Amino acid sequence: MSDDERVLVVGCGAIGALFAAHLAQLGGLEVWAFDAAADHVAAIDRDGLRITGAAELRARVRATTDPTAIPPCAFGIVATKSTVTADAIATTAGALANAAVCSVQNGLGNEEEIAAHVPRVIRGATIAAGHAVAPGVVEMDVAGSTWIGPFEPKSASMSEISWLAERLSASGMPTEALADARGAQWAKVLFNASTNGIAALTGMTQGQLCEFGPTRALVSALLDEGLAVAAANGVTITADLEQMVDESAVAGRDHQPSTLQDVLAHRPTEIDALNGGVARFGRAAGVATPLHDAILALVKARERTV
């Protein structure tokens, strides 16, 4: 198998598992997955990677906790939590030394971390969502589109971006290659930053926080504040974020946003890359973000008390 036919998924948790399992359905493509969870990797090696819910798949993926066991790969997909991006990409950089590496993570700042270790980077955003059920098993809560494009300071070529988009789409993960993916990325960031923190603080699911008037109004206020930051940074968002929120409340009514999942599991959250990321870009552009600052502070406090 040549390097050109290998893809490494870094982080085979909820989102990474969805990408790895789908890509593994394609003939002629060798899919590797690196994950630090030994029980999860052992279950994948023993029984295959199983996806339930919005998709029903069982895939043979070459999973490992040992980065030295991974052969050179032409493409990487980073799907770890933003809290461990730097460590994860540094650990797997040897297998990605000549690769184009795509982030499908939450928040802002992941591509910069990745670019410090690999030659070419792809900016990405995905609406697909899921959660771990058991070692080797992930439930797909929401089947959604993915958008990928250049990370301008250190970009992969458009031919590489298109190659990956075509393979992902063929595997059942609809993906669009864009000449400028900043709008798609920021749309996802603002969507998450307007809902995840509220869910983490209240325990509400996606549907519940949208059905309750006061929290739904807070979602809109957070969106407005974030859109002002995006505009000040030259990012054009064409998606209707209010519609995205309303549709998510129906399609994923019982979905627990990832920040709530993290709080309940006593894990560090990605709030620094979500509301914290919006606030950082706001400060850089001279735009006040009092609501995002408040959500950031409250979720950080919540992390200390659960």
Phi and psi restraints in degrees (value plus and minus 20) as a CYANA .aco file:
   2 SER   PHI    -101.9   -61.9
   2 SER   PSI     140.8   180.8
   3 ASP   PHI     -76.6   -36.6
   3 ASP   PSI     -54.2   -14.2
   4 ASP   PHI     -83.1   -43.1
   4 ASP   PSI     -36.8     3.2
   5 GLU   PHI    -128.1   -88.1
   5 GLU   PSI      -4.9    35.1
   6 ARG   PHI    -134.6   -94.6
   6 ARG   PSI     116.8   156.8
   7 VAL   PHI    -146.2  -106.2
   7 VAL   PSI     112.5   152.5
   8 LEU   PHI    -128.1   -88.1
   8 LEU   PSI     103.8   143.8
   9 VAL   PHI    -117.8   -77.8
   9 VAL   PSI      97.0   137.0
  10 VAL   PHI    -114.5   -74.5
  10 VAL   PSI      88.0   128.0
  11 GLY   PHI      77.5   117.5
  11 GLY   PSI      78.7   118.7
  12 CYS   PHI    -125.8   -85.8
  12 CYS   PSI      17.7    57.7
  13 GLY   PHI     -98.1   -58.1
  13 GLY   PSI    -165.1  -125.1
  14 ALA   PHI     -77.1   -37.1
  14 ALA   PSI     -76.0   -36.0
  15 ILE   PHI     -95.5   -55.5
  15 ILE   PSI     -65.3   -25.3
  16 GLY   PHI     -78.4   -38.4
  16 GLY   PSI     -58.3   -18.3
  17 ALA   PHI     -82.8   -42.8
  17 ALA   PSI     -57.3   -17.3
  18 LEU   PHI     -82.6   -42.6
  18 LEU   PSI     -65.2   -25.2
  19 PHE   PHI     -88.4   -48.4
  19 PHE   PSI     -63.4   -23.4
  20 ALA   PHI     -84.1   -44.1
  20 ALA   PSI     -65.9   -25.9
  21 ALA   PHI     -86.7   -46.7
  21 ALA   PSI     -59.3   -19.3
  22 HIS   PHI     -87.9   -47.9
  22 HIS   PSI     -67.9   -27.9
  23 LEU   PHI     -80.7   -40.7
  23 LEU   PSI     -52.8   -12.8
  24 ALA   PHI     -88.8   -48.8
  24 ALA   PSI     -30.8     9.2
  25 GLN   PHI     -95.8   -55.8
  25 GLN   PSI     -37.2     2.8
  26 LEU   PHI    -102.3   -62.3
  26 LEU   PSI     113.0   153.0
  27 GLY   PHI     -90.0   -50.0
  27 GLY   PSI     125.8   165.8
  28 GLY   PHI      59.0    99.0
  28 GLY   PSI     -11.2    28.8
  29 LEU   PHI    -143.8  -103.8
  29 LEU   PSI     106.5   146.5
  30 GLU   PHI    -119.1   -79.1
  30 GLU   PSI     100.7   140.7
  31 VAL   PHI    -130.2   -90.2
  31 VAL   PSI     103.2   143.2
  32 TRP   PHI    -128.5   -88.5
  32 TRP   PSI     132.7   172.7
  33 ALA   PHI    -157.1  -117.1
  33 ALA   PSI     112.0   152.0
  34 PHE   PHI    -129.0   -89.0
  34 PHE   PSI     110.3   150.3
  35 ASP   PHI    -169.8  -129.8
  35 ASP   PSI     126.9   166.9
  36 ALA   PHI    -103.7   -63.7
  36 ALA   PSI     -32.2     7.8
  37 ALA   PHI    -102.1   -62.1
  37 ALA   PSI      82.8   122.8
  38 ALA   PHI     -82.5   -42.5
  38 ALA   PSI     -58.1   -18.1
  39 ASP   PHI     -88.0   -48.0
  39 ASP   PSI     -56.0   -16.0
  40 HIS   PHI     -86.2   -46.2
  40 HIS   PSI     -67.0   -27.0
  41 VAL   PHI     -83.0   -43.0
  41 VAL   PSI     -62.4   -22.4
  42 ALA   PHI     -82.3   -42.3
  42 ALA   PSI     -59.4   -19.4
  43 ALA   PHI     -87.6   -47.6
  43 ALA   PSI     -58.3   -18.3
  44 ILE   PHI     -84.9   -44.9
  44 ILE   PSI     -63.9   -23.9
  45 ASP   PHI     -84.3   -44.3
  45 ASP   PSI     -55.7   -15.7
  46 ARG   PHI     -99.6   -59.6
  46 ARG   PSI     -66.9   -26.9
  47 ASP   PHI    -136.2   -96.2
  47 ASP   PSI     -25.2    14.8
  48 GLY   PHI      67.8   107.8
  48 GLY   PSI     145.9   185.9
  49 LEU   PHI    -111.1   -71.1
  49 LEU   PSI     102.2   142.2
  50 ARG   PHI    -129.4   -89.4
  50 ARG   PSI     112.3   152.3
  51 ILE   PHI    -134.8   -94.8
  51 ILE   PSI     112.1   152.1
  52 THR   PHI    -142.3  -102.3
  52 THR   PSI    -199.0  -159.0
  53 GLY   PHI      65.7   105.7
  53 GLY   PSI    -142.1  -102.1
  54 ALA   PHI     -86.4   -46.4
  54 ALA   PSI     -37.1     2.9
  55 ALA   PHI    -157.7  -117.7
  55 ALA   PSI     126.6   166.6
  56 GLU   PHI    -139.7   -99.7
  56 GLU   PSI      84.1   124.1
  57 LEU   PHI    -158.5  -118.5
  57 LEU   PSI     129.7   169.7
  58 ARG   PHI    -151.7  -111.7
  58 ARG   PSI     105.1   145.1
  59 ALA   PHI    -149.6  -109.6
  59 ALA   PSI     126.5   166.5
  60 ARG   PHI    -111.6   -71.6
  60 ARG   PSI      90.7   130.7
  61 VAL   PHI    -142.0  -102.0
  61 VAL   PSI     118.7   158.7
  62 ARG   PHI    -103.1   -63.1
  62 ARG   PSI      71.7   111.7
  63 ALA   PHI    -118.3   -78.3
  63 ALA   PSI     125.3   165.3
  64 THR   PHI    -174.6  -134.6
  64 THR   PSI     133.9   173.9
  65 THR   PHI    -121.0   -81.0
  65 THR   PSI     -20.8    19.2
  66 ASP   PHI    -127.8   -87.8
  66 ASP   PSI      85.1   125.1
  67 PRO   PHI     -84.0   -44.0
  67 PRO   PSI     -44.7    -4.7
  68 THR   PHI     -93.5   -53.5
  68 THR   PSI     -32.8     7.2
  69 ALA   PHI    -104.5   -64.5
  69 ALA   PSI     -28.9    11.1
  70 ILE   PHI    -108.2   -68.2
  70 ILE   PSI     106.4   146.4
  71 PRO   PHI     -95.2   -55.2
  71 PRO   PSI     148.5   188.5
  72 PRO   PHI     -77.6   -37.6
  72 PRO   PSI     116.2   156.2
  73 CYS   PHI    -143.0  -103.0
  73 CYS   PSI     126.4   166.4
  74 ALA   PHI    -101.9   -61.9
  74 ALA   PSI     -46.9    -6.9
  75 PHE   PHI    -154.6  -114.6
  75 PHE   PSI     127.8   167.8
  76 GLY   PHI    -148.8  -108.8
  76 GLY   PSI     128.5   168.5
  77 ILE   PHI    -146.7  -106.7
  77 ILE   PSI      96.3   136.3
  78 VAL   PHI    -115.9   -75.9
  78 VAL   PSI     101.0   141.0
  79 ALA   PHI    -150.5  -110.5
  79 ALA   PSI       2.1    42.1
  80 THR   PHI     -94.6   -54.6
  80 THR   PSI     149.1   189.1
  81 LYS   PHI     -82.0   -42.0
  81 LYS   PSI     126.6   166.6
  82 SER   PHI     -83.1   -43.1
  82 SER   PSI     -42.1    -2.1
  83 THR   PHI     -87.4   -47.4
  83 THR   PSI     -40.0     0.0
  84 VAL   PHI    -141.9  -101.9
  84 VAL   PSI      -5.3    34.7
  85 THR   PHI     -75.1   -35.1
  85 THR   PSI     -69.8   -29.8
  86 ALA   PHI     -80.3   -40.3
  86 ALA   PSI     -66.9   -26.9
  87 ASP   PHI     -86.2   -46.2
  87 ASP   PSI     -61.8   -21.8
  88 ALA   PHI     -85.4   -45.4
  88 ALA   PSI     -63.6   -23.6
  89 ILE   PHI     -94.9   -54.9
  89 ILE   PSI     -53.1   -13.1
  90 ALA   PHI     -84.9   -44.9
  90 ALA   PSI     -57.9   -17.9
  91 THR   PHI     -87.9   -47.9
  91 THR   PSI     -57.0   -17.0
  92 THR   PHI    -121.6   -81.6
  92 THR   PSI     -15.3    24.7
  93 ALA   PHI     -80.0   -40.0
  93 ALA   PSI     -49.0    -9.0
  94 GLY   PHI     -80.6   -40.6
  94 GLY   PSI     -60.4   -20.4
  95 ALA   PHI     -96.7   -56.7
  95 ALA   PSI     -33.5     6.5
  96 LEU   PHI    -134.6   -94.6
  96 LEU   PSI       1.1    41.1
  97 ALA   PHI     -81.4   -41.4
  97 ALA   PSI     -47.3    -7.3
  98 ASN   PHI    -142.4  -102.4
  98 ASN   PSI       6.7    46.7
  99 ALA   PHI    -122.6   -82.6
  99 ALA   PSI     139.7   179.7
 100 ALA   PHI    -116.8   -76.8
 100 ALA   PSI     103.4   143.4
 101 VAL   PHI    -139.0   -99.0
 101 VAL   PSI     107.1   147.1
 102 CYS   PHI    -129.2   -89.2
 102 CYS   PSI     110.7   150.7
 103 SER   PHI    -111.9   -71.9
 103 SER   PSI     111.2   151.2
 104 VAL   PHI    -140.7  -100.7
 104 VAL   PSI      13.8    53.8
 105 GLN   PHI    -111.0   -71.0
 105 GLN   PSI     149.9   189.9
 106 ASN   PHI    -101.2   -61.2
 106 ASN   PSI     128.8   168.8
 107 GLY   PHI      69.1   109.1
 107 GLY   PSI    -194.5  -154.5
 108 LEU   PHI    -133.9   -93.9
 108 LEU   PSI     120.6   160.6
 109 GLY   PHI      90.0   130.0
 109 GLY   PSI     -29.9    10.1
 110 ASN   PHI     -88.2   -48.2
 110 ASN   PSI     -61.1   -21.1
 111 GLU   PHI     -81.7   -41.7
 111 GLU   PSI     -56.9   -16.9
 112 GLU   PHI     -82.3   -42.3
 112 GLU   PSI     -60.0   -20.0
 113 GLU   PHI     -84.8   -44.8
 113 GLU   PSI     -63.1   -23.1
 114 ILE   PHI     -85.5   -45.5
 114 ILE   PSI     -61.8   -21.8
 115 ALA   PHI     -83.0   -43.0
 115 ALA   PSI     -39.0     1.0
 116 ALA   PHI     -93.1   -53.1
 116 ALA   PSI     -32.0     8.0
 117 HIS   PHI    -146.6  -106.6
 117 HIS   PSI     -34.5     5.5
 118 VAL   PHI    -150.1  -110.1
 118 VAL   PSI     141.0   181.0
 119 PRO   PHI     -97.0   -57.0
 119 PRO   PSI     -51.6   -11.6
 120 ARG   PHI    -160.2  -120.2
 120 ARG   PSI     116.8   156.8
 121 VAL   PHI    -146.8  -106.8
 121 VAL   PSI     123.9   163.9
 122 ILE   PHI    -139.0   -99.0
 122 ILE   PSI     107.6   147.6
 123 ARG   PHI     -98.5   -58.5
 123 ARG   PSI     117.2   157.2
 124 GLY   PHI    -166.3  -126.3
 124 GLY   PSI     139.2   179.2
 125 ALA   PHI    -170.2  -130.2
 125 ALA   PSI     121.4   161.4
 126 THR   PHI    -156.1  -116.1
 126 THR   PSI     126.3   166.3
 127 ILE   PHI    -114.2   -74.2
 127 ILE   PSI     -37.9     2.1
 128 ALA   PHI     -76.1   -36.1
 128 ALA   PSI     122.0   162.0
 129 ALA   PHI    -164.0  -124.0
 129 ALA   PSI     132.6   172.6
 130 GLY   PHI    -183.7  -143.7
 130 GLY   PSI    -196.6  -156.6
 131 HIS   PHI    -171.5  -131.5
 131 HIS   PSI     131.3   171.3
 132 ALA   PHI     -91.7   -51.7
 132 ALA   PSI     116.0   156.0
 133 VAL   PHI    -123.0   -83.0
 133 VAL   PSI     -63.5   -23.5
 134 ALA   PHI    -181.6  -141.6
 134 ALA   PSI     145.9   185.9
 135 PRO   PHI     -72.6   -32.6
 135 PRO   PSI     105.9   145.9
 136 GLY   PHI      62.9   102.9
 136 GLY   PSI     -19.1    20.9
 137 VAL   PHI    -152.0  -112.0
 137 VAL   PSI     106.6   146.6
 138 VAL   PHI    -149.4  -109.4
 138 VAL   PSI     113.2   153.2
 139 GLU   PHI    -114.3   -74.3
 139 GLU   PSI     107.6   147.6
 140 MET   PHI    -104.7   -64.7
 140 MET   PSI      88.7   128.7
 141 ASP   PHI     -99.0   -59.0
 141 ASP   PSI     -60.4   -20.4
 142 VAL   PHI    -156.4  -116.4
 142 VAL   PSI     105.6   145.6
 143 ALA   PHI    -112.6   -72.6
 143 ALA   PSI     101.4   141.4
 144 GLY   PHI    -167.4  -127.4
 144 GLY   PSI     153.0   193.0
 145 SER   PHI     -98.0   -58.0
 145 SER   PSI     141.3   181.3
 146 THR   PHI    -148.5  -108.5
 146 THR   PSI     123.7   163.7
 147 TRP   PHI    -147.1  -107.1
 147 TRP   PSI     113.8   153.8
 148 ILE   PHI    -154.4  -114.4
 148 ILE   PSI     131.3   171.3
 149 GLY   PHI    -188.1  -148.1
 149 GLY   PSI    -195.0  -155.0
 150 PRO   PHI     -84.9   -44.9
 150 PRO   PSI     122.5   162.5
 151 PHE   PHI    -117.5   -77.5
 151 PHE   PSI      80.4   120.4
 152 GLU   PHI     -72.5   -32.5
 152 GLU   PSI     -60.0   -20.0
 153 PRO   PHI     -86.6   -46.6
 153 PRO   PSI     -45.3    -5.3
 154 LYS   PHI    -175.6  -135.6
 154 LYS   PSI      47.8    87.8
 155 SER   PHI    -112.3   -72.3
 155 SER   PSI     129.9   169.9
 156 ALA   PHI     -90.1   -50.1
 156 ALA   PSI     143.7   183.7
 157 SER   PHI     -95.6   -55.6
 157 SER   PSI     138.5   178.5
 158 MET   PHI     -84.4   -44.4
 158 MET   PSI     -49.8    -9.8
 159 SER   PHI     -86.1   -46.1
 159 SER   PSI     -58.1   -18.1
 160 GLU   PHI     -88.4   -48.4
 160 GLU   PSI     -61.7   -21.7
 161 ILE   PHI     -82.7   -42.7
 161 ILE   PSI     -63.0   -23.0
 162 SER   PHI     -86.1   -46.1
 162 SER   PSI     -59.6   -19.6
 163 TRP   PHI     -77.6   -37.6
 163 TRP   PSI     -68.0   -28.0
 164 LEU   PHI     -86.1   -46.1
 164 LEU   PSI     -62.5   -22.5
 165 ALA   PHI     -80.5   -40.5
 165 ALA   PSI     -61.7   -21.7
 166 GLU   PHI     -83.9   -43.9
 166 GLU   PSI     -62.5   -22.5
 167 ARG   PHI     -87.6   -47.6
 167 ARG   PSI     -61.8   -21.8
 168 LEU   PHI     -83.2   -43.2
 168 LEU   PSI     -64.6   -24.6
 169 SER   PHI     -82.0   -42.0
 169 SER   PSI     -62.7   -22.7
 170 ALA   PHI     -84.0   -44.0
 170 ALA   PSI     -46.8    -6.8
 171 SER   PHI    -102.7   -62.7
 171 SER   PSI     -30.5     9.5
 172 GLY   PHI      88.0   128.0
 172 GLY   PSI     -13.2    26.8
 173 MET   PHI    -131.4   -91.4
 173 MET   PSI      69.6   109.6
 174 PRO   PHI     -74.7   -34.7
 174 PRO   PSI     101.5   141.5
 175 THR   PHI    -156.1  -116.1
 175 THR   PSI     114.5   154.5
 176 GLU   PHI    -132.9   -92.9
 176 GLU   PSI     109.6   149.6
 177 ALA   PHI    -106.4   -66.4
 177 ALA   PSI     104.7   144.7
 178 LEU   PHI    -139.0   -99.0
 178 LEU   PSI     125.4   165.4
 179 ALA   PHI     -89.3   -49.3
 179 ALA   PSI     -46.9    -6.9
 180 ASP   PHI    -160.6  -120.6
 180 ASP   PSI      88.2   128.2
 181 ALA   PHI    -119.3   -79.3
 181 ALA   PSI     -11.7    28.3
 182 ARG   PHI     -83.5   -43.5
 182 ARG   PSI     -59.6   -19.6
 183 GLY   PHI     -82.4   -42.4
 183 GLY   PSI     -63.0   -23.0
 184 ALA   PHI     -85.2   -45.2
 184 ALA   PSI     -62.3   -22.3
 185 GLN   PHI     -83.2   -43.2
 185 GLN   PSI     -67.1   -27.1
 186 TRP   PHI     -86.3   -46.3
 186 TRP   PSI     -53.9   -13.9
 187 ALA   PHI     -80.0   -40.0
 187 ALA   PSI     -64.3   -24.3
 188 LYS   PHI     -86.0   -46.0
 188 LYS   PSI     -62.8   -22.8
 189 VAL   PHI     -80.1   -40.1
 189 VAL   PSI     -67.3   -27.3
 190 LEU   PHI     -88.8   -48.8
 190 LEU   PSI     -55.8   -15.8
 191 PHE   PHI     -78.6   -38.6
 191 PHE   PSI     -69.4   -29.4
 192 ASN   PHI     -87.8   -47.8
 192 ASN   PSI     -62.1   -22.1
 193 ALA   PHI     -86.9   -46.9
 193 ALA   PSI     -42.8    -2.8
 194 SER   PHI    -106.4   -66.4
 194 SER   PSI     -35.2     4.8
 195 THR   PHI    -142.9  -102.9
 195 THR   PSI     -59.0   -19.0
 196 ASN   PHI     -81.6   -41.6
 196 ASN   PSI     -64.9   -24.9
 197 GLY   PHI     -83.6   -43.6
 197 GLY   PSI     -61.2   -21.2
 198 ILE   PHI     -81.4   -41.4
 198 ILE   PSI     -63.3   -23.3
 199 ALA   PHI     -81.3   -41.3
 199 ALA   PSI     -63.4   -23.4
 200 ALA   PHI     -83.5   -43.5
 200 ALA   PSI     -54.9   -14.9
 201 LEU   PHI    -101.1   -61.1
 201 LEU   PSI     -46.5    -6.5
 202 THR   PHI    -129.3   -89.3
 202 THR   PSI     -39.7     0.3
 203 GLY   PHI      62.1   102.1
 203 GLY   PSI     -13.0    27.0
 204 MET   PHI     -98.9   -58.9
 204 MET   PSI     127.4   167.4
 205 THR   PHI     -97.7   -57.7
 205 THR   PSI     154.7   194.7
 206 GLN   PHI     -77.4   -37.4
 206 GLN   PSI     -64.3   -24.3
 207 GLY   PHI     -88.9   -48.9
 207 GLY   PSI     -62.1   -22.1
 208 GLN   PHI     -83.1   -43.1
 208 GLN   PSI     -62.3   -22.3
 209 LEU   PHI     -91.2   -51.2
 209 LEU   PSI     -42.2    -2.2
 210 CYS   PHI    -105.2   -65.2
 210 CYS   PSI     -43.5    -3.5
 211 GLU   PHI    -102.3   -62.3
 211 GLU   PSI     -40.5    -0.5
 212 PHE   PHI    -113.0   -73.0
 212 PHE   PSI      97.9   137.9
 213 GLY   PHI     -69.9   -29.9
 213 GLY   PSI     -71.2   -31.2
 214 PRO   PHI     -82.5   -42.5
 214 PRO   PSI     -60.4   -20.4
 215 THR   PHI     -93.5   -53.5
 215 THR   PSI     -53.3   -13.3
 216 ARG   PHI     -84.9   -44.9
 216 ARG   PSI     -57.5   -17.5
 217 ALA   PHI     -85.8   -45.8
 217 ALA   PSI     -57.0   -17.0
 218 LEU   PHI     -85.9   -45.9
 218 LEU   PSI     -57.7   -17.7
 219 VAL   PHI     -76.3   -36.3
 219 VAL   PSI     -67.4   -27.4
 220 SER   PHI     -83.0   -43.0
 220 SER   PSI     -60.4   -20.4
 221 ALA   PHI     -85.3   -45.3
 221 ALA   PSI     -59.4   -19.4
 222 LEU   PHI     -85.4   -45.4
 222 LEU   PSI     -59.8   -19.8
 223 LEU   PHI     -81.2   -41.2
 223 LEU   PSI     -65.6   -25.6
 224 ASP   PHI     -81.5   -41.5
 224 ASP   PSI     -62.3   -22.3
 225 GLU   PHI     -84.6   -44.6
 225 GLU   PSI     -63.0   -23.0
 226 GLY   PHI     -86.4   -46.4
 226 GLY   PSI     -57.8   -17.8
 227 LEU   PHI     -84.0   -44.0
 227 LEU   PSI     -55.5   -15.5
 228 ALA   PHI     -84.9   -44.9
 228 ALA   PSI     -58.2   -18.2
 229 VAL   PHI     -86.4   -46.4
 229 VAL   PSI     -65.3   -25.3
 230 ALA   PHI     -78.3   -38.3
 230 ALA   PSI     -67.5   -27.5
 231 ALA   PHI     -80.7   -40.7
 231 ALA   PSI     -60.0   -20.0
 232 ALA   PHI     -87.2   -47.2
 232 ALA   PSI     -41.2    -1.2
 233 ASN   PHI    -119.2   -79.2
 233 ASN   PSI      -7.2    32.8
 234 GLY   PHI      55.0    95.0
 234 GLY   PSI       0.7    40.7
 235 VAL   PHI    -119.6   -79.6
 235 VAL   PSI     104.8   144.8
 236 THR   PHI    -119.2   -79.2
 236 THR   PSI     103.1   143.1
 237 ILE   PHI    -130.7   -90.7
 237 ILE   PSI      96.4   136.4
 238 THR   PHI    -115.3   -75.3
 238 THR   PSI     -38.0     2.0
 239 ALA   PHI     -87.8   -47.8
 239 ALA   PSI     127.0   167.0
 240 ASP   PHI    -106.0   -66.0
 240 ASP   PSI      78.2   118.2
 241 LEU   PHI     -88.6   -48.6
 241 LEU   PSI     -53.9   -13.9
 242 GLU   PHI     -82.2   -42.2
 242 GLU   PSI     -61.3   -21.3
 243 GLN   PHI     -86.0   -46.0
 243 GLN   PSI     -60.2   -20.2
 244 MET   PHI     -78.5   -38.5
 244 MET   PSI     -63.6   -23.6
 245 VAL   PHI     -83.4   -43.4
 245 VAL   PSI     -66.8   -26.8
 246 ASP   PHI     -83.8   -43.8
 246 ASP   PSI     -60.1   -20.1
 247 GLU   PHI     -87.6   -47.6
 247 GLU   PSI     -56.7   -16.7
 248 SER   PHI     -86.6   -46.6
 248 SER   PSI     -50.2   -10.2
 249 ALA   PHI     -87.3   -47.3
 249 ALA   PSI     -45.4    -5.4
 250 VAL   PHI    -110.1   -70.1
 250 VAL   PSI     -72.6   -32.6
 251 ALA   PHI     -87.0   -47.0
 251 ALA   PSI     -54.6   -14.6
 252 GLY   PHI    -143.3  -103.3
 252 GLY   PSI      26.3    66.3
 253 ARG   PHI     -74.6   -34.6
 253 ARG   PSI     -61.2   -21.2
 254 ASP   PHI    -115.9   -75.9
 254 ASP   PSI     -13.6    26.4
 255 HIS   PHI     -93.0   -53.0
 255 HIS   PSI     110.4   150.4
 256 GLN   PHI    -110.1   -70.1
 256 GLN   PSI      92.9   132.9
 257 PRO   PHI     -73.3   -33.3
 257 PRO   PSI     133.0   173.0
 258 SER   PHI     -78.8   -38.8
 258 SER   PSI     -53.7   -13.7
 259 THR   PHI     -87.1   -47.1
 259 THR   PSI     -57.0   -17.0
 260 LEU   PHI     -86.3   -46.3
 260 LEU   PSI     -62.4   -22.4
 261 GLN   PHI     -76.7   -36.7
 261 GLN   PSI     -62.1   -22.1
 262 ASP   PHI     -86.1   -46.1
 262 ASP   PSI     -63.2   -23.2
 263 VAL   PHI     -81.7   -41.7
 263 VAL   PSI     -65.4   -25.4
 264 LEU   PHI     -85.3   -45.3
 264 LEU   PSI     -49.8    -9.8
 265 ALA   PHI    -111.8   -71.8
 265 ALA   PSI     -15.3    24.7
 266 HIS   PHI      39.8    79.8
 266 HIS   PSI      20.2    60.2
 267 ARG   PHI    -128.6   -88.6
 267 ARG   PSI     134.7   174.7
 268 PRO   PHI     -80.5   -40.5
 268 PRO   PSI     121.2   161.2
 269 THR   PHI    -112.9   -72.9
 269 THR   PSI     152.5   192.5
 270 GLU   PHI    -116.1   -76.1
 270 GLU   PSI       2.4    42.4
 271 ILE   PHI     -81.9   -41.9
 271 ILE   PSI     -49.4    -9.4
 272 ASP   PHI     -85.6   -45.6
 272 ASP   PSI     -50.7   -10.7
 273 ALA   PHI    -108.8   -68.8
 273 ALA   PSI     -36.4     3.6
 274 LEU   PHI    -114.4   -74.4
 274 LEU   PSI    -113.6   -73.6
 275 ASN   PHI     -83.4   -43.4
 275 ASN   PSI     -54.6   -14.6
 276 GLY   PHI     -84.7   -44.7
 276 GLY   PSI     -58.0   -18.0
 277 GLY   PHI     -85.2   -45.2
 277 GLY   PSI     -63.9   -23.9
 278 VAL   PHI     -80.5   -40.5
 278 VAL   PSI     -62.8   -22.8
 279 ALA   PHI     -84.7   -44.7
 279 ALA   PSI     -59.8   -19.8
 280 ARG   PHI     -82.8   -42.8
 280 ARG   PSI     -66.9   -26.9
 281 PHE   PHI     -86.4   -46.4
 281 PHE   PSI     -51.9   -11.9
 282 GLY   PHI     -84.5   -44.5
 282 GLY   PSI     -66.6   -26.6
 283 ARG   PHI     -80.7   -40.7
 283 ARG   PSI     -61.5   -21.5
 284 ALA   PHI     -83.0   -43.0
 284 ALA   PSI     -50.8   -10.8
 285 ALA   PHI    -119.3   -79.3
 285 ALA   PSI     -18.4    21.6
 286 GLY   PHI      56.4    96.4
 286 GLY   PSI       7.0    47.0
 287 VAL   PHI    -129.7   -89.7
 287 VAL   PSI     104.4   144.4
 288 ALA   PHI     -91.1   -51.1
 288 ALA   PSI     121.5   161.5
 289 THR   PHI    -154.0  -114.0
 289 THR   PSI      41.5    81.5
 290 PRO   PHI     -82.2   -42.2
 290 PRO   PSI     -54.8   -14.8
 291 LEU   PHI     -91.6   -51.6
 291 LEU   PSI     -63.0   -23.0
 292 HIS   PHI     -86.2   -46.2
 292 HIS   PSI     -56.6   -16.6
 293 ASP   PHI     -81.5   -41.5
 293 ASP   PSI     -60.8   -20.8
 294 ALA   PHI     -87.8   -47.8
 294 ALA   PSI     -64.6   -24.6
 295 ILE   PHI     -81.5   -41.5
 295 ILE   PSI     -62.4   -22.4
 296 LEU   PHI     -78.4   -38.4
 296 LEU   PSI     -69.1   -29.1
 297 ALA   PHI     -84.0   -44.0
 297 ALA   PSI     -62.8   -22.8
 298 LEU   PHI     -88.1   -48.1
 298 LEU   PSI     -59.9   -19.9
 299 VAL   PHI     -89.4   -49.4
 299 VAL   PSI     -58.0   -18.0
 300 LYS   PHI     -81.1   -41.1
 300 LYS   PSI     -59.1   -19.1
 301 ALA   PHI     -86.6   -46.6
 301 ALA   PSI     -59.2   -19.2
 302 ARG   PHI     -81.5   -41.5
 302 ARG   PSI     -58.9   -18.9
 303 GLU   PHI     -78.9   -38.9
 303 GLU   PSI     -51.5   -11.5
 304 ARG   PHI    -103.1   -63.1
 304 ARG   PSI     -31.0     9.0
 305 THR   PHI    -136.8   -96.8
 305 THR   PSI     -18.3    21.7
